[in-house]
Amino acid sequence: MTHPTHSKNVVVALEELESDARKLQRIMIELVAPSGSPMFPLDFLAFAATKRHASTTSAFVSAINSWNMVVARSLLRIHIDTSLRFSAAWHVENPHDFSMEVLRGARIDKLKTRSGDRLTDAYLVKLHKDKHPWLPDVYEHLCGYVHFSGSHITDAINDLSDGDGTVEFLISDQDQRFPEFSWLEVAGCFREATGILETYLRGWGTTKQLSPEQLESLRSGV
């Protein structure tokens, strides 16, 4: 099926998303796990997050190119989930034990922080809201896209008549009624979530390069 072309601004935004995905792959190859470097349990979680990001980015770009806002928003919610749940490793007593529990099949939202709080999605959103004030509202709105809800009813309505109460429904995989701003907004939020993931991947890669003495000094705050 042939789709109309998005505006130049949207096209540029999608190119930036694909560039971000390549950058995260380079971070993994060059910083987190260069050839011959030791492997730790948290590395498995890092590879999983980067792989999920690459796959989600590809699908997200395809969804926008085909004017599929419903799926694009669902994928954005999934992407935010990846970034938040990877960051959870920084709030537990032992990140490697945490990674092994996840590898064994434990649900992250059932595990706890070092202070005893459950690592629910709502808790992780709260941890990040100061640096990313857009996150709480966007996350709450997007939850309606992951689970079948009223959000999908709204998206199925194409027009409401003010006079006779007529409702026009849209049964299509394309959502061309959204303005350029909406497509740029969803792409912008995707990039912001990628930024969260990049921060933690770089942090882990940098930590791996520290000597035992430097790491102990960092832990003790000296």
Order of alpha helices (4+ residues) and beta strands (2+ residues): alpha-alpha-alpha-alpha-alpha-alpha-alpha-beta-beta-alpha-alpha
